[in-house]
């Protein structure tokens, strides 16, 4: 009988959170379990920021636990955290790192991608992530695209179609583009895409109220 990954995730989550209670939170004997839990999250697309942060805190307060495999573990944590934008998980996780881990070449690549995301340089972002295998994690590109869509909704009323496609990154074809339009209630007209419903895009108008001199004169006479 095949166990539902969701059931396994919930069981591991409960065990992790029980282990993180009180003085036992930084028990080094639980590190292997937390790492196995992280790998399960990566494989099946789940996420638990508290447990992942706990791994980083163990490395921070017990440097003797750091091994040659630790940078790979930290990379997974950072990429999972980056997938949660606009939540601040990435900043929280990175703040736990020692300078040695920050200087790791792969972690520097992840930092660079985080900067591209946070500064909305999406065209350059997609070039970076599609050329590097470390960003092939399950759900990464979809999560990044959701963040891009979030930014577009906040920033545009309408946008050129070609520029929008560039911002959305590699798509499987026109059908996927049409799905994105439909799901987000965006309307394509010619070369432009209206973000949201067109009837919501009412331009504000200046309202000028005119008053006769008979009404104003008594006010002007007050000293």
N, C-alpha and C positions, 0 to 999 in steps of 0.2 A: 504494500500500500504506500503510495507516494504522499508525503506530508505537504500540506499547503505551506508555501514559504511564509505567508502572513502569520500562520500559527507559530512557526519556528521563530520568526522575528519577535512576536509579542512575548514568547517565553524567554528569549534571550534579553529582551528589553527589561522585562521584570527582574530577571536575575541581576542584570547590570545595575539597575537603579536601587535594588536592595543592597548590593555590595557597596554602593557609593554613599550609604547613610553614615553620618557621624564620622567617628575616628577611623573607620575602615575604608574611607574614600580613596586614600592613597596607599592601599595595601599592594605592595609590589607583586605579591603572589597571584593577583588577579590580572596582571598585565596580559598574559597569554590569552586569557578569555576575552578581554577587551579587543585584542588584535583579531581574534577569530570572529568576533562580533562585527568588527569593522569590515573584514573581508566578506562576510555574509551580506552586509549592507551594499557593498560595491557590486557583488554578483547579482543581487536580486532587486536592486533599485530602491532600497529603504534608506532611512536616515535617522540618526540619533545624535544630535549635537552634544548633549551632555556626556554621553559615554566616550565620544571621540575627543572631546576636550579633556576628559580624564586621562586619556593616554598621554596627551601633551603635558599635562600637569605632572604625571609620573616621571616623564623624561626631565621636566624642569626641576623637580625637587629631589630626584634620584638619578643623577647623570650616569651612575654606574649601570643603569638599565639600558643605556643606549648602545646598540650594536651596529654592525654594518648593514643590517636590514632596516634599521630605524628610519633612514631618509625615505625609503620606499613607502613605509607606513605613513609618515608625515605627508608625503605627496598625496596619497589617497585621501587623507583627512582634509587637506587644503582644497583639493579639487571638489570633494563632496560639499565643502563649505561654500565654495565659489558658486556652486549650483543653486544656492539659496538666495542669491541676490534678488531683491534689494535688502534682505535681512542682513544684519551686521556680522554674521557667523564667521566670515573669512577674516575680518579684522580681529575678532575675539581669538580665533585659533592662532593666527600669526603672532599675536602678542605673547604667546606662551613659548615661542621658539628661542633657543640659544643662538648666539651669533654663528656658531659652527653650522647649525642647520640652515640658517638664513643664507649662508654663503654656498650652500649646496647648489650646483649648476642647474639641476632640474627644478628645484624650488625657486630659483631666480627666474626661470622660464614661466612658472606659474604666477609669480609676482608680476611679471611683465604683462601677462594676459589679464590679470586682475586690474592693472592700471588701465589697459585698453578698454575694459568693460566699464570701469568707473568713470572714465573720461569720454565714453560713448564714441570711441573710434572703431566703429563696428566693421568697416571694410577691412582694415588692417587686422582686426581681431580674428575674423574668419580665415584670413590667410595664414595666421599663426597656428590656429587650432587644427586646421585641416592638414597641416604639414607635419604635425607632431603626434606620435602614437600615444603619448601620455594623456592626451585629451580624448582618447577613444572610449572612455569610461561610459558604461551604460547610462543613458539619459542625459549626458552632458550637453550635447548640442541642442537637444530639445529644451533643456532648462535655460541655456543661454538665449535661445530664440524667444522664450517667454519673457525674459528680462528685456530684450530688445523691443518686443511688442509693448511691454509696460512703459518703456521710455517714449516710444512713438506716440502712444495714447496721451501722454502728458505734454508732448512737445508740438504736435501737429494737428491742424484742422484738415488740411489736405496735403498730399505729397505726390511727387511724380512717381509713376509706376516703376520706372527703371531704378530710381534711387531707392525705393522701398525694397525691391528685389535684392539689391546690393546689400542693404542693411540686414535683411532676413537671412542671408547666408545661403549656402548650397541647398537647393530644393530638388526633389526627385523629378519634378516636372510641373507643367501648368496646372495639373489637377491639385497638387499639394498647395500651390499658391491660391487657388480658388477656395480650397478648404479654409485656409487662414483668413481670407476675406470674409467668408460666410460665418465662421465661428466668432469673429470679432465685430460682426455687423458693419464691415467696411464696404464701401460702394466704389466700384471701378467705373469711371466714365471717361472714355477716350484714353488719354495718357496720364490721367490723374486718379488718385484714390482718395476718397473722402473718408476721414477717420471718424467713425461714429455716424449718426444719422444726419443727413443734410438739414433736416428741419430743426435740428438742435443748434445749427450754426447761424444764429441770428445775430447780426452785427448790432452793437449798441448804437442808439441814435441820440443826438443832443436834443433835449426838449426845452423849448423857449416859451415861457409863459408871459403873455403880454397883459399889462394892466393899464387901464385908462388913467389920464392925468387927474381926473376927479377923485380917484381912489388914492393916488399917491400924494396929492397936494396937502391934505391934512397932516400926513406924516412928516413932510418936509417943514411944516410950520412949527413943529415941536422943537423947543429950544432947551 
